[in-house]
């Protein structure tokens, strides 16, 4: 078994090196043509493409062919080559150069426009993608060729689904399938059925999505097309995840991914790896999910696809959240950066304008070389992030509720201590022979008694009295209190925290709120209550009261 694995790795390495060598040879021939701009250099370039079986038929130019026509064809096929190599920026540059050389409406111009639409989808630039795809659709509609119409509608609808317009895409894909049936092209229909699966998945109609994906997969199997069949398995897995049938989804993805890897479709491999990672996350197998998200992110960075990289970063964040929080936060930062840079309001408005301009009855989904997997990723990502947000909200709310309960207990304790203190003072007055002597004793300006050696309850009673006496003056802080009790701030803070179990600031706040409740019960205006409780303005008092007690002063008074 080990020998077989080693042999397989060696064969894959040889195939990879051969592929790189072929790619280098094509690019070298293209560079030679760009330098010389001769028919001979163009024919050498097309000879290499023919050797790679990249073109459907052999392309060869005679010396009499106009130079513009030669440049147009070389640059168009260069764009096709780089798109196939998943180097989308170079594909875009050559496609735009070729487009300038087309004159009038023709099938070849429509091909170039469709290609540019597909490239811009991969680059996440939906505005430009829609612009070129619409121009292509207009040419194909005028031609009446059902096969071409279904292809260009598929590309355009894929763009709109990625732009969160799945309702429109649903209408369009139905028309595209009708055109494919009229064209009697089963390969095209398989692509469109796969697209329909993605649309219904984005609309959360998972049973329909699964049915369309299965029909597409069965067609691809009959046609003997292994790589497209792997695409349909990926679409099938998305629907299965939507139905929470995670084990079946995982099985489908594990069958699809090796085919994509073997066939060298790294972009689809990255997207499928994102899906498998997400499937494992749903099964709480975060450690297993990590390598799939890691591979997907690395591939998507190299390919310059920030849209799908965004979902890889989200997956990395989720898979690392418990095991490596620091790295998880780093991935979350990258996710947020990509999200903010990609989905601006300007882009959304531009797409909305394009939708109105193009007309809903002419839009539909992707070229057979292009599948759009972004919308389903986005839905899963948003669902997971919403779950995280809901969990965080629940924790914060629970903590706040506990804090409010604790403050309420403190307020009751403060009320009890005040009542005991007042009772003690009343008893002292009743035992005096001369009440005036007592009043004089209580009003004489003498240094405040020290709190050294007093009981815990007596200490807290004196703290309560001090705060209440100084609230309106605004000098009830720890420093003034420490001076009053002839002790250091640190000693006072430590003793107060030991006695109450909370930070001094929280205890003082509880005294303020207990007094506020009493004053509100006695009918004082909220502004007066705020001033008597040490707040300089009513708004600050209202916010603090609601944060601590869970309702506004007005709501408290109405409840009472």
N, C-alpha and C positions, 0 to 999 in steps of 0.2 A: 504493500500500500504506500509506504514512504517513497519507494522508487517511482511509483506512478505519479505521486504528487510532485516530486523533483522534476520528473520529465515534463509534466504539464507546465510547471513554472518556467522551465527552460524554453518550451515551445512558445509560451506567451511572450517571453522576453524577445525571442527571435522574431516573432510576428510584429511585436511593437517596434523593434529596431528597423525592420524592413519597412513598416509603415512610415516611420520617421524619415527614412532615406528617400522613399518615394515622394513624400511631401516636400522635402528639401529640393529634390530634382525638379518638381513642378514649379516651385517658387523661383528657383534659379532660372528656369526657362522663361518665366514671366518677367523677371528682372531684365533678362537679356532682350526681350521684346521691347520693354519700356525704354531701354537705352537706344536700341537700333530702329524700332518702329518699321521693320521690314516684313515683307510677306514670308520670307524664309524663316525668320524668327517666330512669326505667328504659327507657321506650319509645324515647327519643332515643338512649340507649346501644345498644340492640339494633338500631335502624335503621342506625347506623353499621356494626355488625358484619355486618348483612345486605348493606349496600352493598359491604363488603369480601369478600362471599361466604364469610364465616368460619363462619357457622352453616349447618347443612344445610337448615333451613327457617326461614321468617320467624317471629320470636317477638314477640308483642304482647300486653300485659296490659290487661284491662278494669279499671275502678276498683273492681270488686267483689272482685278477687283479694286474699287475705290478704297483709298486709305482709310476714310472714315468708317466704311463698312467693316473693314478688318479690325480697326480699333474697337468698334462697337462690340463685335463678337468676342474678341479676346477679353475685353474687360467684363462683359456679361458673364462669360464662363469662369473668369477669375473670381467674380463675386460668388457664383455657384460653388466653386471649389472651396473658398474660405468659409462659406456658410456651412458646407459639409464638414469642414475641419473644425467648426465651431469657433472660428476666429471672426466674431461678428463685426468688429470694428473695421477690419480690412475688407470684409465682405461688403459692408456699407459703402466704404470709400470707392471701391471698384464699381459697385452697382450705380452709384450716383454719376460716376464718370461715363458709364455706358448709357445711362438714361438720356443724357444731354445730346447723344448722337442719333436718337430715334426721331423720325419725322412723321407726323400724322398718327392715326390710330391703326395698330396692327397687333396680331397675336404675339409677335416677338416683343413688342413694347409692353403688352399686358403681362407677359412672363417676367419681364424685368421689374415692373411695378409690383407684381405679386411677391417676387423675391424680396424686394425692399421692404414690403409690408411685413413679411415673416422675420426679416432681420431686425427691424425696429421692435417687433414684439419681444424678441429674445433680449434686446437691449433695454427693455422696460420703457421705451419711449412710445406710448400708445397714441399720442397725438399724431406724430409723423407716420406711425404704422397705419392708422386709420386713413390718413390722407392718401397714401399710395395705394392701399387696398381698395379704396373707393374708386380711384381712377381706373384700376384694373377691372373692377366689376362693371363699370360703365362700358368699357370696350367689349368685354365678354357678353354682356347683355345685348349689345348691338349686333354681335355676331350670331346670336341664337344657338350657339354650341352649348348643349346642356351639360356636357362633361366639364367644360371650362367654367361655366356659370356656377356649377356646384362647388368647384374648387375655390374660385375667388370669393364666393359667398362664405365658404367655410373659414377662410383666412380672416375676413372682415368680422364675422361673428365672434371668432375667437378673441379678437381685439376688444370687442365690446363686452364680452363676458369678463375679461380681465379688468375692465373699467367698471365693474359692478353693475352691469346692465343685463343681468341674466334673463329677466322677463322678456326683453326684446330678442335676446339670442334664441329663446325657446321658439318664438314665432319663425325666426329665420331658418333654424335648422330643419324645421318641417319642410320648408320650401326647397332647401338644398337637397334633402333626401328624395324629394319628388323629381328634381332634375337628374339626380344620379340614377333613379329608376328608369327615366326616359332615355338616358344615355346607355343603359344596360351595362354599367361598369361596376362589377361587384367589389373590386378593390377600392374604388372611390366610396362606395356605399359603406364599406367597413369603416373607413376613416370617419365618415359622417355619423355613423351609429356611435362610434367612440366619442365624438364630440357631443352628441346628444346626451350620452351618459354623464359627461362632465357638467353639462348645463343643468340637468335634473339634480345632480349631486349638489351643485351650488344653490339650487332652489329647495334643498333638503327633501326632495321627493326621491328617497333612496331606493324604493322598490323599482321605480321606473328606471333610475340610473343603473341599477344592477341588471335589469332586463336588457337594456340597450347594450351595456358592456358585454353581456354574455352573447348576444346576437353578433356583435362585432368580432368577438373572439372566435366564435364558431366559423364565421366567414373567413377569417385570416387562416384558421387551421385548414380549411378546405383548399385555400389558395396556396398552402404550403409556405406561408410567409412568417418565418420564426420571429423576426424582430418586431414587426407590427403586432403579432400575437402577444408579444411581451408588453407592448404598450397597452393593449386591451386588458391584460391581467392587472396592470397598474390601475387602470380606470375601474376595473371590477373591485379591486381592493379598497379604493376610496369609498365606493358605495357600501361595501361590507363594513367598513369602519363607521360609516354614518348609521348603520343598523346595529352597531355595537357587537358585530360578529368578528371579534378581533383575531381569533385563532385562524379563521378562514382567510381573513385579509392577509395575515402574516404568511400563510402558506402560498398565496397567490404572488406576493411580492418576492418571496424567496425563490420562486420559480422564474420570475421575470428578470430579476437583477443579474443573474449569471449570463443570461442571453444578451442583455444590453452591454455587459462588460466584454463578452466575447466578440460581439459585433462592433465594439468601439464607439457606441453611442454614449459618450460620456455625459452629455447634457441630460438625456433621459435617465441615465444611471443616477446622476446626482438628485434629480427630482424623485425618483423611486426610492432612493436611500432616505431622503427626507420623510417620505411617506412611511417607510418601514420603521424609522426611528420614532415617528409619531405614534404608530401602532403599538410599539413596545412601551412608550410612555403611558399610553392608556392602560396597559396591562401592568403598570407599576414596575417595569423592568428597566429602570433608568440606566443602570450600568451597561446593559446590553445595547441600549439605544445610542449611547455616546459615540461609538466608532462610526456609525452610519451617518450621523449628523456631521461628524468631523470630516469624513471623506467628502460628503456633499459640499460642505463649506469650502474646502480646499479646491475642489473642481470648479465651483461657481465663481470663485475669485479669479482663477486663471482665465475663465471664459468671459469675464466681465458681465455677469448676470446678477446685478444687485437685488433684483426682485426676489428670486428664489434663494439667494444668499441670506436675505432677511429671515426667511423661515428656518434656514439652517441655524442661524444665530439664536433664534427663539428656542429651537430644539436643544441646542447646546446649553443654553441657560437652564432650561427645565431639567435636563439630564444631570446637570452638575449642582443643582440647587442645594441638595443636602450634603453631598460629599465634598464639594469645593466651593463654598459660597463666594469667595473673592473672585474666582475665575467666572463663576456664574454671573456676577454683577458686571464683569468686564464684557461678557457676551451680550448681556442685556443692554449695555450702553451702545454697543455696536448695532444691535437690533434697532434701538430707538433712533440712532443716527440715520440708518438706511431708510427707516420708515418715514422720518421727517423729510429726508431729501427726495424721496420718490413720489410721495403722494401730496403734492401741493394743491391748494385750491385752484391755482391757475390751470393746472393740468386737468382737473375735474371739470372746470368750466369749458375748457377747449373741447373736451370730449362731448360734453353736452351740446355744444354748438354744432359739432360734427354730426351728431345723431339727428338733430333737427334738420340739418342741411341735406343729409343723405336720404332720409325717408325710411320709415320702419319696414316698408314692404320689400326692400332690396338688400337687407343686411343678413349675413349668416357666416359660417365658421371656417376656418383654417385650410391651408394647403396640405396635401397628404404627407408632405415632409415635415409638417409642423403640428405638434399637439400643444395645446395650451393647458398647463396644469396649475396655473397660479391661483385661480379662484378657490379651488377646493383647499389648497394650502392655507389661503387667507382665512377661510371659515374656521378650519381646525385651529389655526393660531389664535384667532380672536376668541374662540370658545375656551381654549386653555388659559389665555390671559384673563378672561372674565372670571374663570374659576379661581385663579390666583387672587384677583381683586376682591372677589366675594369673600374668600377666606380671610384676607387681610382686614376687610371691613368688619367681618364677624369678630375677629380677635380684638380690634380696636374698640368696637361697641361693647364687647364683654368686659374689657378692661375699664372702659368708662363707667359701665354699670356698677362694677365692683367698687370703683373709686367713689361713685355717688353714694353707694351703700355705706362705705366706710365714713364718708363725710357726715352722713346722716347720723351714724352712731356717735361720732365725735360731737355733733351738735346736741344730741340728747344727753351725752355725758356733761357737756358744758352747762346745759340747762339744769341738770341735777346738781352740779357743783355750785352754781349760782344760787339755787334754791336753798341748799344746805348752808351756804354762807350767810344768806339773808336771814335764815332761821336762827343761826347762831348769834347774829348781831341783835336780832329782836330779843333773844333770851338775855343777852348782856344788858340791853336797855332796861328790861323788866326787873333786873336784879339791882339796878342802881337806885339809890335813895333820891338822888337829885338828877333828873333828866338833863337839865341844863349843863351839869358837869360832864355828862356823857357827850352831849353835842359839842361842848367846848373841846373835849378830848379828841373827838372825831375830826374837828375842823382846824385844830392847831396845826400850823405848818412846821412839821418835824421831819427829819430825814426818814425816808421810807424804811420800814423794817427789813432787815436782811432775810434772805430765804435759806440761809445756812442752817441746817439742823431741823427744818420743818418737815412735816409729813408730805408725801407725794400729793395728796388731795389739797393740802393747804398751799403747796407750791403752785399747783395748777390754778387754784382759786385766785391767787395773787396775779398770775399771768393774765387770767381772764379779766380781772378788774383793771389791770394796767392797760390792756388793749382797748377795752370799752371806754376807759377814761380819756384815751388819747386818739381815738379814731377821728373825731372831727378836726383835731389839730393836725392830723397827718403825720405825727411823730411816734407811731406805734411800732417802729421797726426794732430789730434785735439790738442794734447799737444803743438806742435810747433805753430799751428795756434793761440791757446789761448795766448801764450807768445807774439806772434806778435801783437795781438790786445789788449794786456794788460788787459785780463779778465780771469776769471777762466774757467776751462774745462767744468764744469757743466753748467755755464751760457751760454757759447758758444754753447754747445750741445742743450740746451733748446731753445735758440734764433734761431738757425739754423733749428731745427725741426719745430718750430712755423712758420717760414717763408716759409718752403718748403713743409711741410706736410709729410715728410719722414725722416727716420733715417739719421743722418749725414753721415754714411758710404755709404748709397745708393746714397746720393747727390754727394759725392766725386767721387764715381764710375761713376756716370752720367757725371761728368766733364771729367774724364779720357776717357770715351767712345766717348764723343763729340770731344775731341781732337784727339782720334785715328781715327775717321771717317774722319776728315779734313786732317790728315796726309796721310791716305790711298788714299783719293781723289787726293792728290798731288803727288802720285806715289812713296812714300817712301817704302823701303823694310820692310817686316813685323817685322824683328828683330830690325830694327831701330825704328819703331813705338812703339814696346813694351818698349824699353829702354826710349824713350822720354815720355812715358805715365806712368812711374813709376814701370814697371815690370822688375824683375831681369832676367827672362828668357822667351823666346818666347812661350813655351808650356803653361805656366801659363796664359799669355796674351790671347792666342787663346781660352783656356777653358773659361776664364771669358767673353770674347767677345761673344762667342757662347751662354753662359748661359744667358747673359743680352739681347742680340739682336736677338738671335734665328738663327744665321748663323755664319760661320767662317769668319775671315778676308779675306781669299781668295774668299769666296763666295760673300762677300759684295763688294769686288773690281770688281769681274766679273759681278755682277748685275748692278753696276754703269756704 
